[in-house]
Amino acid sequence: MTQQAVSSSTQTTWRNSPPYLLTVLVLLYFFSQSANSQSPEPGVRQAIESLLASKQQPLLSQADFSQYSDALKQLYQMNANQPIWLGEGRSVKNREDALSLLSNAKADGLNADAYEVERLRGYLQQAATLPQSATTALVSYDVALSIALVHFARDLHVGRVDPRDFDYPTQFAAKSASDVAVLLNQHIQQQTLAELPTALAPKFKQYQQLKTLLAAYHQQNTAAQMPKLILAKSLRPGEQDAQLPELRRRLLELGELKAEDVVGAGNTEMLYDAAATEAVKRLQQQQGLKADGVIGKQTLALLNQTPADKIAMLELAMERLRWMPELPEGPRIFVNIPAFQLWAFNSRDDEQPLTMKVIVGKAEKNQTPVLWEEMKYLEFMPYWNIPKSIMDKEMLPKLMSDDEFLANQDIELVGRYADDDEEENQDSIVDEIKSGRVRARQRPGSNNPLGRVKFIFPNKAEVYLHDTPGKAAFNRDRRDLSHGCVRVAEADKLAEFVLGGQSEWDQQTIQQAMAGPKTQRVTLRKSIPVLFFYTTVFVGLDDKPRFYPDIYGQDELLQTALSKAADPSAKQQLVSKTVNSAGGG
């Protein structure tokens, strides 16, 4: 067998062996190499530099640490390329705190198994029995722990996967991992490693709320089997169903029903009574659903969520918050896509933001993208420049069957000479539209799908916020209905928010502009950040969590990516489910 084959076989054995056996194998290997070469153990500095340069650590199940190489080199350079955890004068407290951090990684929604803490614990126990002359083995153990700490720190600071793999804009990958080594070294020197998560985790209040919530769910029995509620049809107040006792138990666990209400059901326990109905209404109200007490598909799905389901959703929500760019001070507008909700904050600490329902892009064809842009201006009584895709797919068939379609919809063609209108027949008009020689736009008015105002923040997807004449759709629980743009329920209030810093605009002048006969563009003196983001868990202003349906399948996609990230040797080929918007309202 060749030396290369022996080395490969040895590394395979190392990775598949338990820590104590692994330690023996490592030492035997090092001693045999030393005996064969008849050379002394290398110096500590040389051993560390050599191991870091190799970017391979066979003591860990994932030997390749190239993605952490720069941070590790920086960390050891700050320590004169000497051991950080082992050897004379090294802090026992630091070692214990490091292992404790890795063991408690689930507190931040991370997987402790990824950091191989039990394997590392075994290595450190064995290291305590080795002489200082066992340089190669001690250095190898030392670097193994450092790799795990850098891995953990990076995961906590910037996330476990790259948001750009999901078509997220570059702003969501703006945080640098280069300061991880500096922070880690500071806490090592000060022996304050227990405080490292606070320094590295996102500073958003939302993150801390999710972390507190996650701890509460971890206290519950996630292994307990909870029977699913199954309804053949929607359950309405006053109806009877054999699953009412289980429904009451679930409402009791959720804190929406009191114990006396459960006991008081008595002989009518199969009846969907007033107490249970009011509890369901409260739950629906909290989750942004129509609070009618009717248990339909979405309310049923909510009731069937287990603690384990919620833990998984919380972990995904926390991962997405790690991707978030730093928030500037001043006004900003947020839209949570699966929540169908908008928040407009006047400042970072605004406890009473403007909130309203929104309609987002259709799940199957026209998903609203995640974005972070600057709102530059708004238009009162806007034209709707009809995207060619919408014109070709939806309007041309109507035009070909109805000569009056364009006139009836108040649509004009831009790019044609006015005196040609009467000379050209219907077929030639259709040909001009198909060829792109002319474009169509709908004049301002009651039929215009953009309503009375649109809010512009230039972006590649050509989406924007806008009013809509179709107000009834805001009463639906699920509101993925648009071509990708976001329709707002209270456009006048959003206009007041956006123009709040411009004294010439008040409620009266805004109402006049929204009822005027002409299009009016208003440039903002200071642009306002607009964030469209996607999270299926969100803690509201009342400190209560909301769990939303994964309308675009993004939770499933992220969970798959996180599973692949646990095996860096597997080539990740993520295909985003996001469908480009037509930019059409």
C-alpha positions in Angstrom: 0.0 0.0 0.0 1.3 3.4 -0.9 2.0 6.1 1.7 -0.8 8.2 0.2 -3.2 5.3 0.5 -2.1 4.8 4.2 -2.7 8.5 4.9 -6.1 8.4 3.3 -7.1 5.2 5.2 -5.9 6.7 8.4 -7.9 9.9 8.0 -11.0 7.9 7.2 -10.5 5.9 10.4 -10.0 9.1 12.4 -13.3 10.7 11.2 -15.3 7.6 12.0 -13.9 6.8 15.4 -15.1 7.8 18.8 -13.0 10.5 20.6 -11.0 8.3 22.9 -10.1 5.7 20.3 -9.4 8.6 17.9 -7.0 10.1 20.4 -5.0 6.8 20.6 -4.9 6.6 16.8 -3.7 10.2 16.4 -0.9 9.7 19.0 0.2 6.4 17.4 0.2 8.0 14.0 2.2 11.0 15.2 4.7 8.9 17.2 5.1 6.5 14.2 5.8 9.4 11.9 8.4 10.7 14.4 10.1 7.3 14.7 10.2 6.8 11.0 11.7 10.2 10.3 14.0 10.0 13.3 13.3 13.8 13.7 12.1 15.7 16.8 8.6 17.1 17.2 8.2 20.3 15.4 8.2 23.6 17.3 4.8 24.9 18.4 4.8 27.8 16.1 5.8 25.6 13.1 3.1 23.0 14.0 0.4 25.6 14.2 1.4 27.3 10.9 1.7 24.0 9.2 -1.8 22.9 10.3 -3.4 26.2 9.4 -1.7 26.2 6.0 -3.1 22.7 5.3 -6.7 23.8 5.9 -7.4 20.2 6.9 -8.2 19.0 10.4 -8.7 15.2 10.4 -9.8 15.2 14.0 -13.1 16.7 13.0 -15.8 14.9 10.9 -15.6 17.8 8.4 -11.8 17.9 7.9 -11.8 20.8 5.4 -11.8 24.1 7.3 -10.9 26.3 4.3 -13.9 28.6 4.7 -12.7 29.5 8.2 -9.0 29.6 7.3 -8.5 33.4 7.2 -10.3 34.0 10.5 -8.2 31.2 12.1 -4.9 32.6 10.8 -5.9 36.0 12.1 -6.9 34.6 15.5 -3.6 32.7 16.0 -1.5 35.6 14.7 -3.0 37.7 17.4 -1.8 35.1 19.8 1.8 34.9 18.3 0.9 31.6 16.7 0.9 29.9 20.1 -1.8 27.6 21.6 -4.9 29.4 22.7 -6.6 26.8 24.9 -3.9 24.3 26.0 -0.6 24.6 27.7 0.9 26.4 30.7 -0.9 29.5 31.7 -3.9 28.9 29.5 -7.3 29.6 31.1 -9.4 26.6 32.3 -12.3 29.0 32.4 -11.9 29.8 28.7 -12.0 26.1 27.8 -15.0 25.5 29.9 -16.8 28.6 28.6 -16.0 27.6 25.0 -17.5 24.1 25.4 -20.5 25.6 27.2 -21.1 28.0 24.3 -21.1 25.2 21.8 -23.3 23.0 23.9 -25.9 25.8 24.2 -25.9 26.7 20.6 -29.6 25.7 20.3 -30.4 28.8 22.4 -29.7 30.9 19.3 -31.4 28.4 17.0 -28.2 26.7 15.9 -27.4 23.0 15.8 -24.9 22.1 18.5 -24.0 18.9 16.7 -22.5 20.9 13.9 -19.7 22.0 16.3 -18.9 18.5 17.5 -18.8 19.6 21.1 -18.8 16.1 22.7 -15.9 15.1 20.4 -14.0 18.2 21.5 -14.7 17.6 25.1 -13.1 14.2 24.8 -10.1 15.6 23.1 -9.5 18.2 25.8 -9.8 15.5 28.5 -7.2 13.5 26.8 -5.0 16.6 26.2 -4.8 17.0 30.0 -2.9 13.7 30.2 -0.3 14.5 27.6 3.2 16.0 28.2 4.0 19.4 26.9 6.5 17.7 24.5 3.6 16.1 22.6 3.5 19.3 20.4 1.8 17.9 17.3 -1.1 16.3 19.3 -1.6 19.3 21.6 -1.6 21.8 18.7 -4.0 19.6 16.8 -6.5 19.6 19.7 -6.1 23.3 20.2 -6.8 24.2 16.6 -9.8 21.8 16.5 -11.5 23.8 19.3 -10.6 27.1 17.6 -12.2 25.8 14.4 -15.4 25.0 16.2 -15.5 28.4 17.9 -14.9 30.3 14.7 -17.6 28.2 13.0 -20.1 28.9 15.7 -19.2 32.6 15.8 -19.6 33.0 12.0 -22.9 31.1 12.0 -24.2 33.4 14.7 -22.9 36.6 13.2 -23.7 36.3 9.5 -25.8 33.1 9.2 -25.2 29.6 8.2 -25.9 30.0 4.5 -25.5 32.8 2.0 -28.7 34.8 1.4 -27.6 35.4 -2.2 -28.2 31.7 -2.9 -31.9 32.7 -2.5 -31.8 35.6 -4.9 -31.6 38.0 -2.0 -30.0 41.4 -2.9 -26.4 42.1 -1.9 -27.4 44.3 1.0 -28.4 41.1 2.8 -24.8 39.8 2.6 -23.2 43.1 3.7 -22.1 42.1 7.2 -18.5 41.1 7.2 -17.2 38.0 9.0 -13.7 39.5 9.2 -14.4 40.9 12.7 -15.3 37.5 14.1 -11.6 36.7 14.9 -11.1 40.1 16.6 -14.2 39.7 18.8 -13.4 36.2 19.7 -9.9 37.1 20.7 -11.1 40.0 22.8 -13.4 37.7 24.8 -10.6 35.1 25.1 -8.2 37.7 26.5 -10.8 39.1 28.9 -12.1 35.6 29.8 -15.7 36.7 28.9 -16.6 34.1 26.3 -20.0 33.7 27.9 -20.8 37.1 26.6 -19.8 36.3 23.0 -23.3 35.5 21.7 -24.6 38.9 22.8 -21.7 40.6 20.9 -22.3 38.6 17.7 -26.0 38.1 17.4 -28.3 40.6 15.6 -29.1 43.6 17.7 -32.8 43.8 16.7 -35.4 43.6 19.4 -37.2 41.1 17.2 -34.2 38.6 17.4 -34.2 38.8 21.2 -38.0 38.2 21.3 -37.6 35.2 19.0 -34.8 33.8 21.2 -36.9 34.1 24.3 -39.8 32.4 22.6 -37.5 29.6 21.4 -36.4 28.9 24.9 -40.0 28.6 26.0 -40.8 26.1 23.3 -37.7 24.1 24.1 -39.1 23.7 27.6 -42.2 21.9 26.2 -42.4 18.2 25.3 -41.6 18.4 21.6 -41.5 14.6 21.4 -45.1 14.2 22.5 -47.5 13.0 19.8 -50.3 15.4 19.3 -53.3 14.1 17.4 -54.1 16.1 14.3 -57.5 17.9 14.1 -59.1 16.8 10.9 -62.2 18.5 9.6 -64.1 17.4 6.5 -65.4 20.9 6.2 -65.2 24.2 8.0 -66.5 24.1 11.6 -68.8 26.9 12.5 -70.0 28.2 15.9 -72.9 26.2 17.3 -72.0 23.0 15.3 -71.0 19.7 16.9 -67.9 17.6 16.3 -66.3 14.7 18.1 -62.9 16.6 18.2 -64.2 19.4 20.4 -62.5 18.1 23.5 -59.1 18.0 21.7 -59.8 21.5 20.3 -60.4 22.8 23.8 -57.3 21.2 25.1 -55.3 22.9 22.4 -56.9 26.2 23.0 -56.0 25.8 26.7 -52.4 25.1 25.9 -52.3 28.2 23.7 -53.6 30.3 26.6 -56.7 31.3 24.7 -59.1 29.2 26.8 -59.5 29.0 30.6 -59.5 25.8 32.5 -63.0 26.5 33.9 -64.3 26.8 30.3 -63.0 23.3 29.6 -64.5 21.9 32.8 -67.7 23.9 32.2 -68.3 22.3 28.8 -69.8 19.3 30.7 -72.4 17.3 28.8 -72.0 19.7 25.8 -68.4 18.9 25.2 -69.0 18.0 21.6 -70.6 21.4 20.9 -68.6 24.3 19.5 -69.8 26.6 22.2 -69.5 30.4 22.8 -66.4 30.1 25.0 -64.4 28.0 22.4 -65.6 30.3 19.6 -64.4 33.4 21.4 -61.0 31.7 22.0 -60.7 30.8 18.3 -61.6 34.4 17.4 -58.9 35.7 19.7 -56.4 33.4 18.1 -57.5 34.4 14.6 -57.2 38.1 15.5 -53.7 37.7 16.8 -52.6 35.9 13.6 -54.1 38.4 11.3 -56.9 36.1 10.1 -60.6 37.0 9.8 -61.8 36.8 13.3 -65.2 35.0 12.6 -64.7 31.9 14.8 -65.0 29.7 11.7 -62.3 27.0 11.7 -61.3 26.7 8.0 -58.0 25.6 6.4 -55.7 28.3 7.7 -57.1 28.3 11.3 -57.0 24.5 11.3 -53.3 24.5 10.2 -52.5 27.0 12.9 -54.2 24.8 15.6 -52.3 21.7 14.3 -48.8 23.3 14.7 -46.8 21.4 17.2 -44.0 22.8 19.4 -41.5 21.1 17.2 -43.0 22.8 14.1 -42.8 26.1 15.8 -39.2 25.6 16.9 -38.2 24.9 13.3 -40.0 28.0 12.1 -38.3 30.1 14.8 -34.9 28.8 13.9 -35.5 29.8 10.3 -36.7 33.2 11.3 -33.6 33.8 13.4 -31.4 32.7 10.5 -33.0 35.3 8.3 -32.5 38.0 10.8 -28.7 37.3 10.8 -28.7 38.3 7.1 -30.4 41.6 7.8 -28.4 44.8 7.0 -27.9 47.4 9.6 -31.0 49.6 10.0 -30.5 53.4 9.5 -32.0 55.9 11.8 -35.1 57.7 10.7 -38.3 56.6 8.9 -38.4 53.2 7.3 -41.1 51.0 5.8 -41.2 47.2 6.2 -43.4 44.6 4.4 -43.5 41.0 5.7 -44.6 39.1 2.6 -46.2 36.0 4.2 -47.8 38.1 6.9 -49.5 40.4 4.2 -48.6 43.3 6.5 -46.9 46.6 6.3 -45.2 48.6 9.1 -44.1 52.2 8.8 -41.7 53.3 11.6 -40.8 57.0 12.3 -37.6 55.9 14.1 -35.8 52.8 15.3 -37.6 52.9 18.7 -41.0 53.7 17.4 -43.4 51.7 19.5 -46.5 52.8 17.6 -45.8 52.4 13.9 -48.4 52.8 11.2 -49.6 49.3 10.3 -51.9 48.1 7.5 -52.8 45.1 5.5 -51.2 44.5 2.1 -51.7 42.3 -1.0 -48.6 40.6 -2.4 -47.6 38.7 -5.5 -49.2 35.4 -6.5 -47.4 32.4 -5.1 -47.3 30.4 -8.3 -46.4 33.0 -10.9 -45.6 36.5 -9.6 -43.9 36.4 -6.2 -43.0 39.6 -4.6 -39.2 39.7 -4.2 -37.2 40.3 -1.1 -35.6 43.7 -1.5 -34.0 46.7 0.3 -34.3 50.0 -1.6 -34.7 53.7 -1.1 -38.1 55.4 -1.8 -37.4 58.4 -4.0 -40.8 59.8 -4.9 -44.5 59.1 -5.2 -47.1 59.8 -7.9 -50.7 61.0 -7.2 -53.2 59.9 -9.8 -50.7 57.7 -11.6 -50.8 56.2 -15.1 -50.4 52.5 -15.2 -47.7 51.5 -17.6 -48.9 48.1 -18.5 -46.0 45.5 -18.6 -45.7 43.8 -21.9 -46.1 40.4 -20.3 -49.5 41.4 -18.8 -50.5 43.0 -22.1 -49.6 39.9 -24.1 -51.1 37.3 -21.8 -54.1 39.0 -20.3 -55.2 41.9 -22.4 -54.5 41.1 -26.1 -57.0 38.1 -26.1 -59.7 40.5 -24.8 -58.7 43.2 -27.4 -58.9 40.7 -30.2 -62.4 39.7 -29.3 -63.6 43.3 -28.4 -62.8 46.3 -30.6 -63.9 48.6 -27.8 -61.7 47.0 -25.1 -59.0 49.7 -25.0 -61.5 52.5 -25.0 -63.7 50.9 -22.3 -60.6 50.4 -20.0 -59.3 53.9 -20.7 -56.1 52.5 -22.1 -54.0 54.5 -24.6 -51.2 53.4 -26.8 -48.0 55.4 -26.5 -45.8 55.8 -29.5 -48.5 56.0 -32.3 -49.3 59.1 -34.1 -52.7 60.5 -33.1 -53.9 60.9 -36.7 -53.3 57.3 -37.4 -55.9 56.1 -34.9 -58.8 55.9 -37.4 -56.8 54.5 -40.3 -55.4 51.4 -38.6 -57.6 48.4 -38.1 -57.7 46.1 -35.1 -55.3 43.6 -36.5 -52.6 46.3 -37.1 -53.0 47.6 -33.6 -52.5 44.1 -32.2 -49.4 43.7 -34.4 -47.9 46.9 -33.1 -48.5 45.9 -29.5 -47.0 42.4 -30.1 -43.9 43.8 -31.9 -43.3 46.3 -29.1 -43.5 49.3 -31.5 -46.1 50.8 -29.1 -46.8 50.4 -25.4 -50.0 50.6 -23.5 -50.9 52.6 -20.4 -54.1 53.1 -18.5 -55.1 56.7 -17.7 -55.7 57.8 -14.1 -59.2 57.1 -12.8 -61.5 54.8 -11.0 -60.6 51.8 -13.3 -56.8 52.2 -12.8 -55.5 49.3 -10.8 -52.8 51.5 -9.1 -55.5 53.5 -7.5 -54.8 57.1 -6.5 -51.1 57.0 -5.6 -48.0 54.8 -6.1 -44.8 54.9 -4.1 -41.6 54.5 -6.1 -38.3 53.0 -5.0 -36.3 52.1 -8.2 -35.4 48.4 -8.3 -34.6 45.7 -10.8 -37.9 43.8 -10.3 -39.9 47.0 -11.2 -42.2 46.6 -8.2 -43.6 49.3 -6.0 -46.2 50.0 -3.3 -49.5 51.4 -4.6 -53.2 52.1 -3.8 -55.9 49.9 -5.3 -59.6 50.3 -6.1 -60.3 46.7 -5.1 -60.7 47.1 -1.3 -62.7 44.0 -0.8 -59.7 41.7 -1.3 -58.2 43.0 2.0 -60.8 41.1 3.9 -59.3 37.8 2.7 -57.1 35.8 5.0 -54.7 34.9 2.2 -53.8 37.8 0.0 -51.2 36.7 -2.6 -53.2 38.1 -5.5 -51.0 40.7 -7.3 -48.6 40.6 -10.2 -45.7 41.2 -7.8 -46.3 44.8 -6.6 -47.6 45.4 -3.1 -51.1 46.9 -2.8 -51.7 48.8 0.4 -55.0 49.0 2.3 -54.7 52.7 3.4 -52.7 54.5 0.8 -53.7 58.0 2.1 -52.2 57.2 5.5 -49.1 55.9 3.9 -48.8 59.1 1.8 -49.1 61.1 5.0 -46.3 59.1 6.6 -44.0 59.4 3.6 -44.6 63.2 3.2 -44.5 63.8 7.0 -41.3 65.8 6.8 -42.5 68.1 4.0 -44.5 70.9 5.5 -46.3 71.8 2.3 -48.0 68.5 2.4 -50.7 67.7 5.0 -53.9 65.6 5.1 -55.9 68.1 3.1 -53.4 68.7 0.3 -52.8 64.9 0.0 -56.6 64.3 -0.3 -56.8 67.0 -2.9 -53.9 65.4 -4.9 -55.5 62.0 -4.7 -58.7 63.4 -6.2 -57.1 65.6 -8.8 -57.5 65.3 -12.5 -53.8 65.2 -13.3 -50.8 63.1 -12.4 -48.5 64.8 -9.9 -45.1 63.5 -9.0 -43.6 64.5 -5.6 -39.9 64.0 -5.0 -39.0 63.2 -1.4 -36.5 65.6 0.2 -35.0 62.6 2.0 -35.4 59.1 0.7 -37.0 56.4 2.9 -35.6 52.9 3.1 -38.1 50.2 2.1 -37.6 46.6 3.1 -39.6 43.7 1.7 -38.7 40.6 3.7 -39.9 37.1 4.3 -40.4 35.4 7.6 -43.1 33.0 8.8 -42.7 34.0 12.5 -43.0 37.5 13.7 -43.5 38.9 17.3 -46.0 41.7 17.2 -46.2 44.9 19.1 -48.2 43.1 21.7 -45.2 40.8 22.3 -47.3 37.8 21.0 -45.9 35.6 18.2 -47.6 35.2 14.8 -47.0 32.0 12.8 -47.8 32.4 9.1 -48.2 30.0 6.2 -45.1 29.5 4.0 -46.9 30.8 0.9 -43.8 30.8 -1.3 -42.2 27.6 0.0 -39.2 29.6 1.2 -39.0 27.8 4.6 -38.7 24.5 2.9 -36.0 25.8 0.6 -34.0 27.3 3.5 -34.4 24.1 5.6 -32.9 22.1 2.7 -30.0 24.6 2.4 -29.2 24.4 6.1 -29.2 20.6 5.9 -26.7 20.8 3.0 -24.6 23.3 4.8 -23.9 20.7 7.4 -22.0 18.8 4.7 -19.7 21.4 2.9 -18.3 18.7 0.6 -21.7 18.4 -1.0 -22.0 20.9 -3.9 -24.9 23.2 -3.1 -27.1 24.0 -6.1 -30.0 26.0 -4.6 -32.8 26.8 -7.0 -34.8 29.7 -5.6 -38.6 29.4 -5.9 -38.9 33.1 -6.4 -40.5 33.9 -9.7 -39.7 37.3 -11.3 -42.4 39.8 -10.9 -44.1 41.3 -13.9 -44.0 44.7 -12.1 -47.7 45.1 -12.7 -49.5 45.9 -9.6 
